[in-house]
Amino acid sequence: MSISARETGVDEWVKVDLHIHTLDDPKDAVDYSAHQLLERARLLGFGVLAITLHDAVFDRPEVFADAAAMGILLIPAAEVRLCGADVIVLNVSAEEVVGLKNFHDLRQLRARRGDSLFTVAAHPFYVFGGSIGRRLLDEIDCFDAIEICHFHKGLFNLNRRATRVARRFGKSLIATSDAHRLHAFGRHYTSIPRPPELSIKDVFSTLRIGRLRLTSPPCGFTDLVSAVYFVFLSHPFRRRQRHRAGRVRGAAGRKRSDRFVEGLKR
């Protein structure tokens, strides 16, 4: 899977975001579609994206085809929770994700796949969500890169520790949006020098070399309040609604099945 420079227009740098959620996510309550994401990405000039559903690989072929038609390389990916820690796994299959239960499994997968797989420690030192924290030092061999989280302002910037760890172990730093709302996509991203072919292999190679530009501006006050409201109030409420709606649909389905069985008995 690759996109040539002639197809996309020759630019010196390519905008990349490798941590994004859409309404396909089985665990998060997101209100925009993959096609809405693609349209915004095209408008903002992005060249490489990864839709990272929780513990599931985004694999809708029509979306990959539409992305390629727009000159966007869409990489199959997932945000997998291993031993309580979120890990971005890029260029992975649904079958491989099912087999990931712990970091031992991740090491084995990395050994089998070599450079064709790319893994990122997501928001490693943020206390909310599935951050790996100090365990990153013990599992550092499982990662190609460490994420710069979008959520920072002034003295509140837990990315500083991530930066120190990346320098200590020679890991790349990448900025992502971790977007759960459409307007949050586009401000936080990584730029890479454009390779001759915009392929998964060349993107991974460029990310590992580390000659990258990171765009991750501090949160404005409105952004900060909005993010806190979303993370701690709006999003949990929407997730509960979604879970409740799923239970109602499940109960309705069971009742229909019971009525059908009773009808057969008569």
C-alpha positions as CSV (number, residue, x, y, z in Angstrom):
1,M,0.0,0.0,0.0
2,S,1.7,3.2,-1.1
3,I,0.9,6.7,-2.6
4,S,3.5,8.3,-4.9
5,A,4.5,11.9,-4.6
6,R,3.1,12.6,-8.1
7,E,-0.4,11.6,-6.8
8,T,-0.3,13.8,-3.8
9,G,1.7,16.8,-5.0
10,V,5.3,17.2,-3.9
11,D,5.5,18.8,-0.5
12,E,8.6,18.8,1.6
13,W,6.8,17.6,4.8
14,V,3.9,15.3,5.3
15,K,1.4,15.8,8.2
16,V,0.8,12.5,10.2
17,D,-1.6,11.7,13.0
18,L,-1.4,8.1,14.3
19,H,-3.9,8.2,17.2
20,I,-7.5,9.0,16.3
21,H,-10.9,7.6,17.2
22,T,-14.2,7.5,15.2
23,L,-17.7,6.4,15.9
24,D,-16.7,2.9,14.9
25,D,-15.0,2.6,18.3
26,P,-16.5,-0.3,20.3
27,K,-15.7,1.3,23.7
28,D,-15.7,5.1,23.3
29,A,-18.7,7.3,22.4
30,V,-17.5,9.2,19.4
31,D,-19.9,11.3,17.3
32,Y,-18.1,11.6,13.9
33,S,-17.5,9.1,11.2
34,A,-14.4,8.0,9.4
35,H,-15.5,9.8,6.2
36,Q,-16.0,13.0,8.2
37,L,-12.4,12.6,9.5
38,L,-11.1,12.0,5.9
39,E,-12.8,15.2,4.7
40,R,-11.3,17.2,7.5
41,A,-7.9,15.6,7.0
42,R,-8.0,16.4,3.2
43,L,-9.0,20.0,4.0
44,L,-6.1,20.4,6.5
45,G,-3.5,18.7,4.2
46,F,-2.8,15.5,6.1
47,G,-1.0,12.7,4.3
48,V,-1.0,9.8,6.8
49,L,-3.6,8.7,9.3
50,A,-4.3,5.8,11.7
51,I,-7.8,5.2,13.1
52,T,-7.0,3.6,16.4
53,L,-10.1,1.9,17.8
54,H,-9.9,0.5,21.3
55,D,-8.9,-3.2,21.2
56,A,-10.1,-3.5,17.6
57,V,-8.7,-2.8,14.2
58,F,-10.4,-0.4,11.8
59,D,-10.7,-2.5,8.6
60,R,-13.5,-1.0,6.5
61,P,-12.1,-1.4,2.9
62,E,-14.3,1.4,1.4
63,V,-12.8,3.9,3.8
64,F,-9.2,2.8,2.9
65,A,-10.1,3.1,-0.8
66,D,-11.6,6.6,-0.3
67,A,-8.5,7.7,1.7
68,A,-6.2,6.5,-1.1
69,A,-8.3,8.4,-3.7
70,M,-7.8,11.5,-1.5
71,G,-4.0,10.9,-1.5
72,I,-4.1,9.9,2.2
73,L,-2.3,6.8,3.5
74,L,-4.5,5.1,6.0
75,I,-2.7,2.6,8.2
76,P,-4.5,-0.3,9.9
77,A,-4.1,0.1,13.6
78,A,-5.6,-0.3,17.1
79,E,-5.2,1.1,20.6
80,V,-4.7,-2.0,22.6
81,R,-4.9,-2.1,26.4
82,L,-2.2,-4.4,27.8
83,C,-2.0,-4.9,31.6
84,G,-3.8,-1.7,32.1
85,A,-1.7,0.3,29.6
86,D,-2.7,1.7,26.3
87,V,-0.4,0.8,23.3
88,I,-0.8,2.1,19.8
89,V,-0.1,-0.8,17.4
90,L,0.3,0.2,13.7
91,N,0.0,-2.1,10.6
92,V,-1.7,-4.8,12.6
93,S,-4.4,-7.3,11.8
94,A,-7.6,-8.1,13.7
95,E,-6.4,-11.6,14.3
96,E,-3.1,-10.3,15.8
97,V,-4.9,-7.9,18.1
98,V,-7.0,-10.8,19.5
99,G,-3.8,-12.5,20.4
100,L,-2.4,-9.6,22.4
101,K,-3.0,-10.1,26.1
102,N,0.2,-8.8,27.7
103,F,3.6,-7.4,26.9
104,H,5.1,-10.9,26.4
105,D,2.6,-11.3,23.5
106,L,3.6,-7.9,22.1
107,R,7.3,-8.9,22.2
108,Q,6.5,-12.1,20.3
109,L,4.5,-10.2,17.7
110,R,7.3,-7.7,17.3
111,A,9.8,-10.5,16.9
112,R,7.7,-12.1,14.1
113,R,6.8,-8.9,12.3
114,G,10.1,-7.0,12.6
115,D,10.1,-3.5,11.1
116,S,6.7,-4.0,9.5
117,L,5.1,-3.3,12.9
118,F,5.3,0.0,14.7
119,T,4.3,0.6,18.4
120,V,3.8,3.7,20.4
121,A,3.4,4.3,24.2
122,A,0.2,6.3,24.4
123,H,0.1,9.3,26.8
124,P,2.5,7.4,29.1
125,F,2.7,9.5,32.2
126,Y,-0.9,10.9,32.3
127,V,-2.7,9.6,35.4
128,F,-6.1,9.3,33.7
129,G,-7.0,6.7,31.2
130,G,-4.7,3.7,30.4
131,S,-1.3,5.3,30.9
132,I,1.7,2.9,31.4
133,G,3.5,5.2,33.9
134,R,6.8,4.0,35.4
135,R,6.3,0.5,33.8
136,L,7.4,2.1,30.5
137,L,11.0,1.8,31.7
138,D,10.6,-2.0,32.2
139,E,8.8,-2.5,28.9
140,I,10.7,0.1,26.8
141,D,11.9,-2.6,24.3
142,C,8.2,-3.0,23.3
143,F,8.1,0.5,21.8
144,D,9.3,2.3,18.7
145,A,8.1,5.7,19.8
146,I,6.6,7.6,22.7
147,E,3.6,9.9,22.3
148,I,3.5,13.6,23.1
149,C,0.0,14.0,24.6
150,H,-2.1,16.9,23.3
151,F,-3.3,17.8,26.9
152,H,-0.7,20.2,28.3
153,K,-0.5,23.8,29.4
154,G,2.3,25.7,31.1
155,L,3.5,23.9,34.2
156,F,1.0,21.2,33.7
157,N,2.9,19.2,31.1
158,L,3.4,15.5,31.8
159,N,5.1,15.1,28.4
160,R,8.4,16.4,29.9
161,R,9.0,13.0,31.5
162,A,8.1,11.3,28.3
163,T,10.7,13.4,26.5
164,R,13.4,12.5,29.0
165,V,12.6,8.8,28.6
166,A,12.7,9.0,24.8
167,R,16.1,10.7,24.9
168,R,17.5,8.2,27.4
169,F,16.5,5.1,25.3
170,G,16.8,6.6,21.8
171,K,13.1,6.4,21.0
172,S,11.2,8.7,18.7
173,L,8.7,11.3,20.0
174,I,5.5,11.7,18.0
175,A,2.7,14.2,18.5
176,T,-0.9,13.0,18.0
177,S,-4.4,14.4,18.5
178,D,-6.0,11.4,20.2
179,A,-9.1,13.0,18.8
180,H,-12.5,11.9,20.1
181,R,-14.1,15.0,18.8
182,L,-13.8,16.2,15.2
183,H,-12.7,19.7,16.0
184,A,-9.9,18.3,18.1
185,F,-8.3,16.8,15.1
186,G,-5.8,18.9,13.2
187,R,-3.9,20.9,15.8
188,H,-1.6,18.2,17.2
189,Y,0.4,16.1,14.7
190,T,3.8,15.0,13.5
191,S,5.4,16.0,10.2
192,I,7.8,13.8,8.4
193,P,10.0,14.5,5.3
194,R,8.2,13.2,2.3
195,P,9.7,10.0,1.0
196,P,9.6,9.1,-2.7
197,E,6.7,6.7,-2.0
198,L,4.3,7.3,0.8
199,S,4.2,3.7,1.9
200,I,3.8,2.1,5.3
201,K,7.3,0.8,5.1
202,D,8.8,4.3,4.3
203,V,6.7,6.1,6.9
204,F,7.8,3.7,9.6
205,S,11.4,4.0,8.6
206,T,11.2,7.8,8.7
207,L,9.6,7.8,12.1
208,R,12.3,5.5,13.5
209,I,15.1,7.8,12.1
210,G,13.5,10.6,14.1
211,R,14.0,13.6,11.9
212,L,10.5,14.8,12.7
213,R,8.6,18.0,13.4
214,L,6.2,18.0,16.3
215,T,3.2,20.3,16.4
216,S,1.6,20.3,19.8
217,P,0.6,23.8,21.0
218,P,-0.4,24.3,24.6
219,C,-4.1,24.2,25.4
220,G,-5.9,27.5,25.5
221,F,-8.1,28.1,28.5
222,T,-11.2,27.3,26.5
223,D,-9.6,24.1,25.2
224,L,-8.5,23.1,28.7
225,V,-12.0,23.6,30.2
226,S,-13.6,21.9,27.2
227,A,-11.2,18.9,27.5
228,V,-11.9,18.5,31.2
229,Y,-15.6,18.7,30.7
230,F,-15.4,16.1,27.9
231,V,-13.1,13.7,29.7
232,F,-14.8,13.8,33.1
233,L,-18.5,14.6,32.4
234,S,-19.7,14.6,28.8
235,H,-17.9,11.5,27.6
236,P,-18.6,9.2,30.6
237,F,-22.3,10.2,30.3
238,R,-22.4,9.4,26.6
239,R,-20.7,6.0,27.3
240,R,-23.3,5.2,29.9
241,Q,-26.0,6.1,27.5
242,R,-24.5,3.9,24.8
243,H,-24.1,1.0,27.2
244,R,-27.7,1.4,28.4
245,A,-29.0,1.5,24.8
246,G,-27.0,-1.6,24.0
247,R,-28.5,-3.4,27.0
248,V,-32.0,-2.3,25.9
249,R,-31.5,-3.6,22.4
250,G,-30.1,-6.8,23.8
251,A,-33.1,-7.3,26.1
252,A,-35.5,-6.5,23.2
253,G,-33.8,-9.1,21.0
254,R,-34.0,-11.7,23.8
255,K,-37.7,-11.1,24.2
256,R,-38.3,-11.4,20.4
257,S,-36.4,-14.7,20.5
258,D,-38.4,-16.0,23.5
259,R,-41.7,-15.1,21.8
260,F,-40.5,-16.9,18.6
261,V,-39.6,-20.0,20.6
262,E,-42.9,-19.9,22.4
263,G,-44.7,-19.7,19.1
264,L,-42.9,-22.7,17.8
265,K,-44.0,-24.7,20.9
266,R,-47.6,-23.9,20.3
